[in-house]
Amino acid sequence: MAKGDDALTRKKNKSNRKKMNRKNDSAAVSSRIAAIIAAKKRRQTGKRSMCQGMCFSLPTPQDPFNEKLGKVDIAKNKNKKKTVKSRDALSVNKSSLKMIGGPPKFLTLCLTEIESTFHNLDKPLFTSAWGIEFWKSFHSGKDVVETSGISYSLEQIAWIVSTATDAISTREKDDDNPLSNSPFLLYLVPSQSKAAQVRSVCKALKRLGVHAVSLHNGAELDHQISGLKSLEPEFLVSTPERLLEIVALKGVDISGVSLLVIDELGSLCASGYLDAVKSIKQAISSEHRSIVFNDSFSASYIPAVQSLLGRSVNRLSLSDSVASQASCIIQTVNVCASEKKKLQKFSEVLDSASSRGIYIVAKEESFRKLTALLKLKGLTVVLVNSESTIIPAITKRGGQLAYLIDIEQFDSTEMKNFETVLLPDFVPSFQTYVEILTSMARDSVRGVLHSFVTEEEDVSGLAGSLVNVLEDCGQCVPDSWRNLSASMSD
């Protein structure tokens, strides 16, 4: 081949190589220059490789003093990897859990861990209606009263500790509301055996980094204090008297507790621990939520429940019995000698009523005398009918309103917000009484239901059923009604 042709071929090949390089942008610069450009792009977007946190880095407008050096981003990458593992671990059917916005992934993981530990469950924890309602109540910020009349169940403990664990994981990511050094969950139980049962459920979450410690009189005090200081548990399960001993010795700080669970309140009161429980609640200085399991329907324990919960609560129960729905409502049956005595007793009850709204269910023929009495007492009367007439009071009494409703037309759905309900004319049927009882004070533990009846009225048809309701609810039964019920049963 001639020399001229060889030179032309080399020139043509060189031209083709240039064209090929122009098509490939990454080859337009050397590998070193490409690495510098890529590092600059990552620095500007806030993304850096793992090794760059250990290397020298040029200052940027976002970090002019090189304070971050990629450390925050490295931590983010680690968290992302953990999240992927959690997703892979979830192999359960979440469709059974119907919540607003869907169940939190970490809550689902916690319930799955507990299910895998306890194999004798009757049904999946995700199908628990009680658990779903508790989860909603917890995030609403209200206290909870459990009115089933029994101690806790495994299902309930599982949902409580899982919700608490999910809340801890959320708080750890919130810089504005960081976790304190105190345990997040404090679970008060009446005995050592109960503490062991609750802790056995909490231990199922140990793999997720949640530690629980139980405190009771069955172990040495020094050993428990040293264990608390070395472990710093998220959950604390304890009997009231042992916890107060350790708090007095500064073995644990409970001022920052976020969730307080009081189990078997009736048993705690019967054992004389109510004052200890109150002292523990007062020692918690942070804003917290309280859950009370009231294992007794006795009216004597209602003041204890009221002292431990806020004004507005959510009611939860595994039972739909009348006694469960009427829990924490004081029922009083006033048996009077005559109509005049009944009106006097009604007036005394009005004087002692402290609720802003009083719901009065009466016969329409009694409206005139009741309206006159209410106006004299300084209450603004609201006649609840088709026109909703408002009758102003003669003298104001703290803005109290008295809602007067015909017993034949009352709507039970409107009674859930009323704590005080008065029945100056006794109910015509047992069903009406139960409907009123189970519809009032749904968001409170301060419900009061007063019934008024004269000795002359014939209540023989209602006495037996009402006596049973009063006894089931742990209320005081008038002797005359008890005798009437006994005579009818003979």
GUKOLPA-194154 format. One record per residue (C-alpha): x, y, z; residue in one letter. Coordinates in nm, 4 decimals. Layout:
BEGIN
(rec (X, Y, Z), a)
...
***
This chain:
BEGIN
(rec (0.0000, 0.0000, 0.0000), m)
(rec (0.1339, 0.3448, -0.0878), a)
(rec (0.2418, 0.5758, 0.1909), k)
(rec (-0.0192, 0.8290, 0.1021), g)
(rec (-0.3005, 0.5739, 0.1380), d)
(rec (-0.1717, 0.4642, 0.4825), d)
(rec (-0.1763, 0.8201, 0.6119), a)
(rec (-0.5295, 0.8680, 0.4891), l)
(rec (-0.6446, 0.5479, 0.6644), t)
(rec (-0.4937, 0.6581, 0.9987), r)
(rec (-0.6575, 0.9955, 0.9662), k)
(rec (-0.9949, 0.8359, 0.8926), k)
(rec (-0.9687, 0.5996, 1.1920), n)
(rec (-0.8825, 0.8927, 1.4200), k)
(rec (-1.1875, 1.0823, 1.2957), s)
(rec (-1.4118, 0.7822, 1.3678), n)
(rec (-1.2736, 0.7506, 1.7196), r)
(rec (-1.3534, 1.1154, 1.7894), k)
(rec (-1.7086, 1.0635, 1.6704), k)
(rec (-1.7467, 0.7613, 1.8992), m)
(rec (-1.6136, 0.9590, 2.2005), n)
(rec (-1.8603, 1.2430, 2.1387), r)
(rec (-2.1512, 1.0000, 2.1577), k)
(rec (-2.0283, 0.8663, 2.4963), n)
(rec (-2.0420, 1.1633, 2.7404), d)
(rec (-1.8848, 0.9676, 3.0248), s)
(rec (-1.5724, 0.9144, 2.8117), a)
(rec (-1.5449, 1.2846, 2.7245), a)
(rec (-1.3228, 1.3358, 3.0323), v)
(rec (-1.0748, 1.1196, 3.2139), s)
(rec (-1.1868, 0.8867, 3.4929), s)
(rec (-1.0303, 1.1159, 3.7549), r)
(rec (-1.2140, 1.4230, 3.6295), i)
(rec (-1.5412, 1.2228, 3.6072), a)
(rec (-1.5025, 1.1161, 3.9724), a)
(rec (-1.4519, 1.4783, 4.0811), i)
(rec (-1.7645, 1.5877, 3.8910), i)
(rec (-1.9700, 1.3033, 4.0418), a)
(rec (-1.8517, 1.3893, 4.3951), a)
(rec (-1.9447, 1.7530, 4.3415), k)
(rec (-2.2956, 1.6544, 4.2262), k)
(rec (-2.3427, 1.4299, 4.5315), r)
(rec (-2.2219, 1.7068, 4.7608), r)
(rec (-2.4660, 1.9553, 4.6103), q)
(rec (-2.7600, 1.7141, 4.6424), t)
(rec (-2.6657, 1.6090, 4.9963), g)
(rec (-2.5712, 1.2507, 4.8992), k)
(rec (-2.2260, 1.1183, 4.9684), r)
(rec (-2.0568, 0.7809, 4.9536), s)
(rec (-1.9653, 0.5945, 5.2728), m)
(rec (-1.5932, 0.6754, 5.2592), c)
(rec (-1.6394, 1.0489, 5.2024), q)
(rec (-1.7315, 1.1015, 5.5707), g)
(rec (-1.3684, 1.0103, 5.6531), m)
(rec (-1.2057, 1.2144, 5.3769), c)
(rec (-1.1343, 1.5797, 5.3258), f)
(rec (-1.4242, 1.7667, 5.1730), s)
(rec (-1.4502, 2.1136, 5.0312), l)
(rec (-1.6922, 2.3559, 5.2028), p)
(rec (-2.0306, 2.4110, 5.0457), t)
(rec (-2.2908, 2.6902, 5.0841), p)
(rec (-2.5055, 2.4493, 5.2896), q)
(rec (-2.2076, 2.3461, 5.5112), d)
(rec (-1.9473, 2.6267, 5.4933), p)
(rec (-1.7457, 2.4998, 5.7937), f)
(rec (-1.7479, 2.1279, 5.7052), n)
(rec (-1.9350, 2.0401, 6.0237), e)
(rec (-2.1451, 1.7582, 5.8784), k)
(rec (-1.8892, 1.5775, 5.6650), l)
(rec (-2.1551, 1.3331, 5.5520), g)
(rec (-2.2263, 1.1875, 5.8990), k)
(rec (-2.5988, 1.2622, 5.8891), v)
(rec (-2.6322, 1.1077, 5.5474), d)
(rec (-2.4478, 0.7933, 5.6537), i)
(rec (-2.6913, 0.7505, 5.9443), a)
(rec (-2.9808, 0.7915, 5.7058), k)
(rec (-2.8476, 0.5171, 5.4830), n)
(rec (-2.8254, 0.2826, 5.7828), k)
(rec (-3.1842, 0.3551, 5.8814), n)
(rec (-3.2976, 0.2794, 5.5278), k)
(rec (-3.1305, -0.0597, 5.5394), k)
(rec (-3.3057, -0.1430, 5.8685), k)
(rec (-3.6382, -0.0441, 5.7209), t)
(rec (-3.5881, -0.2847, 5.4340), v)
(rec (-3.5254, -0.5668, 5.6824), k)
(rec (-3.8460, -0.4833, 5.8653), s)
(rec (-4.0450, -0.4950, 5.5470), r)
(rec (-3.9010, -0.8345, 5.4614), d)
(rec (-3.9969, -0.9619, 5.8079), a)
(rec (-4.3630, -0.8742, 5.7583), l)
(rec (-4.5294, -1.1812, 5.6145), s)
(rec (-4.8790, -1.1386, 5.7646), v)
(rec (-5.2064, -1.0381, 5.6158), n)
(rec (-5.2631, -0.6729, 5.7092), k)
(rec (-5.5986, -0.6412, 5.5397), s)
(rec (-5.7798, -0.7515, 5.8580), s)
(rec (-5.6651, -0.4343, 6.0362), l)
(rec (-5.8923, -0.1532, 5.9200), k)
(rec (-5.7557, 0.1762, 6.0478), m)
(rec (-5.7613, 0.5309, 5.9264), i)
(rec (-5.4526, 0.5692, 5.7109), g)
(rec (-5.3528, 0.2046, 5.7581), g)
(rec (-5.1588, 0.0371, 6.0399), p)
(rec (-4.8079, 0.1628, 6.1193), p)
(rec (-4.5515, -0.0869, 5.9913), k)
(rec (-4.3666, -0.1047, 6.3212), f)
(rec (-4.6902, -0.1691, 6.5144), l)
(rec (-4.7656, -0.4539, 6.2759), t)
(rec (-4.4176, -0.5936, 6.3289), l)
(rec (-4.4595, -0.5834, 6.7085), c)
(rec (-4.7900, -0.7710, 6.6967), l)
(rec (-4.6321, -1.0274, 6.4661), t)
(rec (-4.3465, -1.0844, 6.7119), e)
(rec (-4.5921, -1.1468, 6.9959), i)
(rec (-4.8007, -1.3820, 6.7836), e)
(rec (-4.4916, -1.5843, 6.6966), s)
(rec (-4.4094, -1.6182, 7.0677), t)
(rec (-4.7575, -1.7203, 7.1870), f)
(rec (-4.8947, -1.9979, 6.9667), h)
(rec (-5.2157, -2.0648, 7.1619), n)
(rec (-5.4036, -1.7517, 7.0538), l)
(rec (-5.7704, -1.7990, 6.9641), d)
(rec (-5.7549, -1.5444, 6.6828), k)
(rec (-5.4986, -1.3171, 6.5161), p)
(rec (-5.4190, -1.0030, 6.7119), l)
(rec (-5.4845, -0.7924, 6.4015), f)
(rec (-5.8553, -0.8796, 6.4145), t)
(rec (-5.9028, -0.7390, 6.7670), s)
(rec (-6.1709, -0.4696, 6.7678), a)
(rec (-6.0600, -0.3711, 7.1181), w)
(rec (-5.7024, -0.3224, 7.0008), g)
(rec (-5.8012, -0.1055, 6.7079), i)
(rec (-6.0160, 0.1165, 6.9318), e)
(rec (-5.7327, 0.1412, 7.1855), f)
(rec (-5.4884, 0.2445, 6.9131), w)
(rec (-5.7261, 0.5204, 6.8045), k)
(rec (-5.7817, 0.6305, 7.1654), s)
(rec (-5.4081, 0.6483, 7.2322), f)
(rec (-5.3493, 0.8770, 6.9349), h)
(rec (-5.6503, 1.0924, 7.0264), s)
(rec (-5.4673, 1.1925, 7.3453), g)
(rec (-5.7453, 1.0851, 7.5839), k)
(rec (-5.7260, 0.8654, 7.8908), d)
(rec (-5.8886, 0.5218, 7.8695), v)
(rec (-6.1091, 0.3333, 8.1162), v)
(rec (-6.1554, -0.0391, 8.0545), e)
(rec (-6.4989, -0.1425, 8.1831), t)
(rec (-6.5119, -0.5169, 8.1172), s)
(rec (-6.5021, -0.5799, 8.4926), g)
(rec (-6.2168, -0.8314, 8.4620), i)
(rec (-5.8386, -0.8250, 8.4587), s)
(rec (-5.6381, -0.7812, 8.1412), y)
(rec (-5.6165, -1.0366, 7.8617), s)
(rec (-5.3137, -1.1306, 7.6495), l)
(rec (-5.4763, -0.9559, 7.3554), e)
(rec (-5.5036, -0.6299, 7.5488), q)
(rec (-5.1474, -0.6390, 7.6819), i)
(rec (-5.0166, -0.7128, 7.3322), a)
(rec (-5.1869, -0.4079, 7.1863), w)
(rec (-5.0793, -0.1817, 7.4731), i)
(rec (-4.7086, -0.2724, 7.4573), v)
(rec (-4.7067, -0.2757, 7.0753), s)
(rec (-4.8638, 0.0710, 7.0608), t)
(rec (-4.6102, 0.1950, 7.3155), a)
(rec (-4.3217, 0.0472, 7.1144), t)
(rec (-4.4483, 0.2110, 6.7969), d)
(rec (-4.4750, 0.5441, 6.9810), a)
(rec (-4.1143, 0.5078, 7.1012), i)
(rec (-3.9887, 0.4507, 6.7462), s)
(rec (-4.1786, 0.7605, 6.6316), t)
(rec (-4.0444, 0.9763, 6.9140), r)
(rec (-3.6867, 0.8701, 6.8407), e)
(rec (-3.7161, 1.0375, 6.5001), k)
(rec (-3.8751, 1.3551, 6.6409), d)
(rec (-3.6091, 1.6108, 6.7344), d)
(rec (-3.8704, 1.8508, 6.8731), d)
(rec (-4.0083, 1.5965, 7.1224), n)
(rec (-3.7195, 1.3719, 7.2309), p)
(rec (-3.7511, 1.0786, 7.4706), l)
(rec (-3.6582, 1.1272, 7.8349), s)
(rec (-3.4439, 0.9000, 8.0506), n)
(rec (-3.7557, 0.7655, 8.2228), s)
(rec (-3.9309, 0.4450, 8.1144), p)
(rec (-4.1864, 0.5147, 7.8432), f)
(rec (-4.4461, 0.2691, 7.9808), l)
(rec (-4.5217, 0.2151, 8.3506), l)
(rec (-4.7500, -0.0814, 8.4202), y)
(rec (-4.8819, -0.1098, 8.7784), l)
(rec (-5.0048, -0.4530, 8.8909), v)
(rec (-5.1303, -0.5814, 9.2295), p)
(rec (-4.8986, -0.8851, 9.2650), s)
(rec (-4.5749, -1.0518, 9.1600), q)
(rec (-4.7561, -1.3154, 8.9525), s)
(rec (-4.9343, -1.0464, 8.7508), k)
(rec (-4.6037, -0.8685, 8.6929), a)
(rec (-4.4532, -1.1882, 8.5533), a)
(rec (-4.7458, -1.2353, 8.3138), q)
(rec (-4.7190, -0.8822, 8.1756), v)
(rec (-4.3406, -0.9036, 8.1418), r)
(rec (-4.3670, -1.2318, 7.9498), s)
(rec (-4.5538, -1.0434, 7.6759), v)
(rec (-4.3030, -0.7573, 7.6809), c)
(rec (-4.0120, -1.0023, 7.6422), k)
(rec (-4.1452, -1.0956, 7.2979), a)
(rec (-4.0348, -0.7493, 7.1815), l)
(rec (-3.6774, -0.7833, 7.3083), k)
(rec (-3.5508, -0.8657, 6.9582), r)
(rec (-3.6775, -0.5224, 6.8487), l)
(rec (-3.4642, -0.3485, 7.1121), g)
(rec (-3.7342, -0.3045, 7.3794), v)
(rec (-3.6374, -0.4041, 7.7332), h)
(rec (-3.8795, -0.4577, 8.0224), a)
(rec (-3.8070, -0.4908, 8.3945), v)
(rec (-4.0467, -0.6157, 8.6617), s)
(rec (-4.0224, -0.4867, 9.0209), l)
(rec (-4.1837, -0.6683, 9.3133), h)
(rec (-4.1165, -0.7827, 9.6672), n)
(rec (-3.9922, -1.1260, 9.5593), g)
(rec (-3.6410, -1.0015, 9.4740), a)
(rec (-3.3651, -0.8115, 9.6550), e)
(rec (-3.3994, -0.4361, 9.6447), l)
(rec (-3.0305, -0.3670, 9.5674), d)
(rec (-3.0320, -0.6173, 9.2821), h)
(rec (-3.3351, -0.4480, 9.1222), q)
(rec (-3.1834, -0.1010, 9.1579), i)
(rec (-2.8535, -0.2060, 8.9981), s)
(rec (-3.0441, -0.3741, 8.7165), g)
(rec (-3.2436, -0.0566, 8.6484), l)
(rec (-2.9322, 0.1607, 8.6305), k)
(rec (-2.7481, -0.0761, 8.3975), s)
(rec (-3.0354, -0.1599, 8.1631), l)
(rec (-3.2442, 0.1635, 8.1460), e)
(rec (-3.5608, -0.0201, 8.0338), p)
(rec (-3.8302, 0.1226, 7.8092), e)
(rec (-4.1045, -0.0663, 7.9977), f)
(rec (-4.1402, -0.0948, 8.3747), l)
(rec (-4.3827, -0.3432, 8.5332), v)
(rec (-4.4153, -0.3039, 8.9085), s)
(rec (-4.6255, -0.3315, 9.2204), t)
(rec (-4.7006, 0.0113, 9.3735), p)
(rec (-4.5277, -0.0349, 9.7096), e)
(rec (-4.1982, -0.1642, 9.5627), r)
(rec (-4.1899, 0.1123, 9.3021), l)
(rec (-4.2299, 0.3808, 9.5703), l)
(rec (-3.9392, 0.2262, 9.7645), e)
(rec (-3.7099, 0.2387, 9.4614), i)
(rec (-3.8203, 0.5922, 9.3666), v)
(rec (-3.7463, 0.7075, 9.7229), a)
(rec (-3.3932, 0.5644, 9.6894), l)
(rec (-3.3574, 0.7368, 9.3493), k)
(rec (-3.3157, 0.4039, 9.1783), g)
(rec (-3.5403, 0.5070, 8.8893), v)
(rec (-3.6841, 0.8315, 8.7556), d)
(rec (-4.0526, 0.8093, 8.6582), i)
(rec (-4.1114, 1.1806, 8.6052), s)
(rec (-4.0986, 1.1406, 8.2264), g)
(rec (-4.3317, 0.8414, 8.1906), v)
(rec (-4.5564, 0.8784, 7.8844), s)
(rec (-4.8050, 0.5941, 7.9372), l)
(rec (-4.9383, 0.4788, 8.2766), l)
(rec (-5.1388, 0.1556, 8.2979), v)
(rec (-5.3186, 0.0722, 8.6235), i)
(rec (-5.4411, -0.2862, 8.6251), d)
(rec (-5.7044, -0.4362, 8.8564), e)
(rec (-5.7871, -0.1102, 9.0311), l)
(rec (-6.0446, -0.2832, 9.2504), g)
(rec (-5.7826, -0.5281, 9.3800), s)
(rec (-5.5347, -0.2453, 9.4401), l)
(rec (-5.7956, -0.0499, 9.6377), c)
(rec (-5.8977, -0.3569, 9.8372), a)
(rec (-5.5311, -0.4154, 9.9286), s)
(rec (-5.4901, -0.0565, 10.0457), g)
(rec (-5.2665, 0.0617, 9.7599), y)
(rec (-5.4845, 0.3459, 9.6289), l)
(rec (-5.2776, 0.6169, 9.8036), d)
(rec (-4.9599, 0.4627, 9.6638), a)
(rec (-5.1053, 0.4658, 9.3118), v)
(rec (-5.2045, 0.8319, 9.3526), k)
(rec (-4.8520, 0.9193, 9.4734), s)
(rec (-4.7001, 0.7477, 9.1709), i)
(rec (-4.9286, 0.9368, 8.9331), k)
(rec (-4.8387, 1.2670, 9.1017), q)
(rec (-4.4684, 1.1857, 9.0628), a)
(rec (-4.5117, 1.1821, 8.6843), i)
(rec (-4.4550, 1.5437, 8.5889), s)
(rec (-4.4707, 1.5025, 8.2121), s)
(rec (-4.7835, 1.5034, 8.0019), e)
(rec (-4.8940, 1.1412, 7.9881), h)
(rec (-5.1884, 0.9155, 7.9132), r)
(rec (-5.3478, 0.6857, 8.1692), s)
(rec (-5.5303, 0.3545, 8.1260), i)
(rec (-5.7338, 0.2098, 8.4124), v)
(rec (-5.8568, -0.1506, 8.4128), f)
(rec (-6.1512, -0.1412, 8.6510), n)
(rec (-6.2023, -0.5030, 8.7534), d)
(rec (-6.4967, -0.4229, 8.9817), s)
(rec (-6.8385, -0.2704, 8.9144), f)
(rec (-6.8774, -0.1574, 9.2763), s)
(rec (-6.9844, 0.2052, 9.3079), a)
(rec (-6.7423, 0.2449, 9.5998), s)
(rec (-6.4483, 0.2426, 9.3551), y)
(rec (-6.5879, 0.5108, 9.1234), i)
(rec (-6.4224, 0.8003, 9.3160), p)
(rec (-6.0884, 0.6209, 9.2777), a)
(rec (-6.1347, 0.5992, 8.9003), v)
(rec (-6.2324, 0.9665, 8.8856), q)
(rec (-5.9191, 1.0707, 9.0770), s)
(rec (-5.6896, 0.8891, 8.8325), l)
(rec (-5.8415, 0.9921, 8.4978), l)
(rec (-5.9035, 1.3197, 8.3215), g)
(rec (-6.2338, 1.4866, 8.2563), r)
(rec (-6.2730, 1.3404, 7.9081), s)
(rec (-6.2023, 0.9691, 7.8525), v)
(rec (-6.2646, 0.6905, 7.6053), n)
(rec (-6.4534, 0.3818, 7.7220), r)
(rec (-6.3338, 0.0412, 7.6039), l)
(rec (-6.4726, -0.3002, 7.6895), s)
(rec (-6.4616, -0.6595, 7.5752), l)
(rec (-6.8215, -0.7012, 7.6946), s)
(rec (-7.1462, -0.5367, 7.5869), d)
(rec (-7.3366, -0.6158, 7.9096), s)
(rec (-7.5432, -0.3482, 8.0830), v)
(rec (-7.3100, -0.3527, 8.3834), a)
(rec (-7.0099, -0.2913, 8.1600), s)
(rec (-7.1725, -0.0052, 7.9692), q)
(rec (-7.3011, 0.1506, 8.2938), a)
(rec (-6.9656, 0.1307, 8.4698), s)
(rec (-6.8558, 0.4485, 8.6546), c)
(rec (-7.2124, 0.5861, 8.6559), i)
(rec (-7.3646, 0.6392, 9.0003), i)
(rec (-7.7311, 0.5358, 9.0034), q)
(rec (-7.9542, 0.6668, 9.2814), t)
(rec (-8.3192, 0.5729, 9.3282), v)
(rec (-8.4970, 0.8220, 9.5551), n)
(rec (-8.8141, 0.6706, 9.7080), v)
(rec (-9.0269, 0.9522, 9.8541), c)
(rec (-9.3382, 0.9449, 10.0717), a)
(rec (-9.5413, 1.1885, 9.8571), s)
(rec (-9.5307, 1.4101, 9.5495), e)
(rec (-9.4377, 1.7080, 9.7670), k)
(rec (-9.1454, 1.5189, 9.9219), k)
(rec (-9.0374, 1.4074, 9.5769), k)
(rec (-9.0279, 1.7672, 9.4504), l)
(rec (-8.8257, 1.8698, 9.7575), q)
(rec (-8.5762, 1.5908, 9.6966), k)
(rec (-8.5544, 1.6883, 9.3304), f)
(rec (-8.4754, 2.0446, 9.4397), s)
(rec (-8.1949, 1.9224, 9.6686), e)
(rec (-8.0393, 1.7220, 9.3873), v)
(rec (-8.0485, 2.0281, 9.1609), l)
(rec (-7.8608, 2.2284, 9.4243), d)
(rec (-7.5832, 1.9689, 9.4389), s)
(rec (-7.5485, 1.9247, 9.0616), a)
(rec (-7.2225, 2.0701, 8.9279), s)
(rec (-7.2476, 1.9750, 8.5589), s)
(rec (-7.2845, 2.2583, 8.3119), r)
(rec (-7.5717, 2.0769, 8.1412), g)
(rec (-7.8451, 1.8811, 8.3214), i)
(rec (-8.0601, 1.6440, 8.1191), y)
(rec (-8.4120, 1.6067, 8.2638), i)
(rec (-8.6444, 1.3418, 8.1185), v)
(rec (-9.0028, 1.3887, 8.2411), a)
(rec (-9.3661, 1.3624, 8.1426), k)
(rec (-9.5028, 1.6557, 7.9455), e)
(rec (-9.7662, 1.7355, 8.2110), e)
(rec (-9.4856, 1.8002, 8.4622), s)
(rec (-9.3107, 2.0609, 8.2479), f)
(rec (-9.4858, 2.3645, 8.4016), r)
(rec (-9.3923, 2.2993, 8.7643), k)
(rec (-9.0439, 2.1800, 8.6713), l)
(rec (-8.9797, 2.4889, 8.4572), t)
(rec (-9.0854, 2.7193, 8.7416), a)
(rec (-8.8559, 2.5392, 8.9854), l)
(rec (-8.5603, 2.5423, 8.7454), l)
(rec (-8.5986, 2.9160, 8.6819), k)
(rec (-8.6018, 2.9829, 9.0557), l)
(rec (-8.2814, 2.7837, 9.0897), k)
(rec (-8.1142, 3.0109, 8.8359), g)
(rec (-8.0950, 2.7605, 8.5506), l)
(rec (-8.1672, 2.8448, 8.1895), t)
(rec (-8.4308, 2.5996, 8.0677), v)
(rec (-8.4173, 2.4537, 7.7188), v)
(rec (-8.7357, 2.2753, 7.6087), l)
(rec (-8.6103, 2.0127, 7.3667), v)
(rec (-8.8888, 1.9669, 7.1113), n)
(rec (-8.9533, 2.0518, 6.7513), s)
(rec (-8.9096, 2.4240, 6.8241), e)
(rec (-8.6350, 2.3970, 7.0953), s)
(rec (-8.7699, 2.6810, 7.3108), t)
(rec (-8.5217, 2.8529, 7.5476), i)
(rec (-8.6588, 3.0012, 7.8724), i)
(rec (-8.4034, 3.2313, 8.0430), p)
(rec (-8.3469, 3.2070, 8.4182), a)
(rec (-8.4537, 3.4716, 8.6681), i)
(rec (-8.1038, 3.4777, 8.8200), t)
(rec (-7.8008, 3.3291, 8.6436), k)
(rec (-7.6294, 3.0281, 8.8080), r)
(rec (-7.2875, 2.9888, 8.6551), g)
(rec (-7.4248, 2.9429, 8.3042), g)
(rec (-7.5888, 2.6085, 8.3836), q)
(rec (-7.8454, 2.4798, 8.1357), l)
(rec (-8.1345, 2.2440, 8.2081), a)
(rec (-8.2583, 2.0467, 7.9075), y)
(rec (-8.6201, 1.9391, 7.9578), l)
(rec (-8.7258, 1.6456, 7.7371), i)
(rec (-9.0532, 1.4599, 7.7029), d)
(rec (-9.0007, 1.0993, 7.8112), i)
(rec (-9.2042, 0.9811, 7.5132), e)
(rec (-8.9855, 1.1645, 7.2607), q)
(rec (-8.6313, 1.1623, 7.3997), f)
(rec (-8.3407, 1.0658, 7.1711), d)
(rec (-8.0750, 0.8554, 7.3410), s)
(rec (-7.8108, 0.9550, 7.0838), t)
(rec (-7.8144, 1.3112, 7.2203), e)
(rec (-7.7375, 1.2005, 7.5767), m)
(rec (-7.3790, 1.0798, 7.5386), k)
(rec (-7.2293, 1.4166, 7.6412), n)
(rec (-7.4474, 1.4633, 7.9524), f)
(rec (-7.3004, 1.3584, 8.2886), e)
(rec (-7.6083, 1.4393, 8.5001), t)
(rec (-7.9470, 1.2918, 8.4089), v)
(rec (-8.2579, 1.3309, 8.6265), l)
(rec (-8.5817, 1.1287, 8.6034), l)
(rec (-8.8411, 1.3197, 8.8130), p)
(rec (-9.1188, 1.0990, 8.6687), d)
(rec (-9.0141, 0.7373, 8.6815), f)
(rec (-8.9598, 0.5585, 8.3515), v)
(rec (-9.2530, 0.3724, 8.1956), p)
(rec (-9.0511, 0.0574, 8.1165), s)
(rec (-8.7340, -0.1272, 8.2063), f)
(rec (-8.6062, -0.0921, 7.8485), q)
(rec (-8.6328, 0.2876, 7.8710), t)
(rec (-8.4252, 0.2936, 8.1916), y)
(rec (-8.1542, 0.0747, 8.0391), v)
(rec (-8.1471, 0.2842, 7.7224), e)
(rec (-8.0940, 0.6021, 7.9244), i)
(rec (-7.8334, 0.4364, 8.1482), l)
(rec (-7.6235, 0.3006, 7.8626), t)
(rec (-7.6454, 0.6181, 7.6497), s)
(rec (-7.5365, 0.8868, 7.8972), m)
(rec (-7.1826, 1.0024, 7.9888), a)
(rec (-7.0060, 0.8061, 7.7149), r)
(rec (-6.6925, 1.0229, 7.7369), d)
(rec (-6.6800, 1.0572, 8.1141), s)
(rec (-6.6437, 0.8630, 8.4400), v)
(rec (-6.8510, 1.1171, 8.6326), r)
(rec (-7.1997, 1.0142, 8.5278), g)
(rec (-7.4879, 1.0501, 8.7761), v)
(rec (-7.8400, 0.9148, 8.7193), l)
(rec (-8.1095, 1.0152, 8.9702), h)
(rec (-8.4541, 0.8523, 8.9643), s)
(rec (-8.7481, 0.9758, 9.1722), f)
(rec (-9.0516, 0.7700, 9.2675), v)
(rec (-9.3183, 0.7902, 9.5391), t)
(rec (-9.4275, 0.5053, 9.7617), e)
(rec (-9.7756, 0.5362, 9.6135), e)
(rec (-9.6630, 0.4641, 9.2561), e)
(rec (-9.7043, 0.1105, 9.1312), d)
(rec (-9.3592, -0.0080, 9.0211), v)
(rec (-9.4127, -0.3753, 9.0924), s)
(rec (-9.3666, -0.4586, 8.7247), g)
(rec (-9.0239, -0.2939, 8.7149), l)
(rec (-8.8886, -0.3617, 9.0616), a)
(rec (-8.7422, -0.7066, 8.9951), g)
(rec (-8.5520, -0.6136, 8.6765), s)
(rec (-8.4266, -0.2823, 8.8137), l)
(rec (-8.3063, -0.4403, 9.1364), v)
(rec (-8.1033, -0.6875, 8.9300), n)
(rec (-7.9463, -0.4054, 8.7280), v)
(rec (-7.8598, -0.2093, 9.0422), l)
(rec (-7.7017, -0.5146, 9.2026), e)
(rec (-7.5054, -0.6087, 8.8896), d)
(rec (-7.3701, -0.2526, 8.8727), c)
(rec (-7.2740, -0.2533, 9.2425), g)
(rec (-7.5227, 0.0221, 9.3291), q)
(rec (-7.7261, 0.0830, 9.6427), c)
(rec (-8.0724, -0.0788, 9.6280), v)
(rec (-8.3614, 0.0764, 9.8314), p)
(rec (-8.4883, -0.1624, 10.1011), d)
(rec (-8.8482, -0.1188, 9.9892), s)
(rec (-8.7558, -0.2225, 9.6343), w)
(rec (-8.5504, -0.5161, 9.7538), r)
(rec (-8.8405, -0.6375, 9.9689), n)
(rec (-9.0834, -0.5866, 9.6800), l)
(rec (-8.8583, -0.7840, 9.4471), s)
(rec (-8.8220, -1.0629, 9.7043), a)
(rec (-9.1987, -1.0846, 9.7581), s)
(rec (-9.2611, -1.1063, 9.3841), m)
(rec (-9.0078, -1.3869, 9.3438), s)
(rec (-9.1646, -1.5971, 9.6241), d)
***
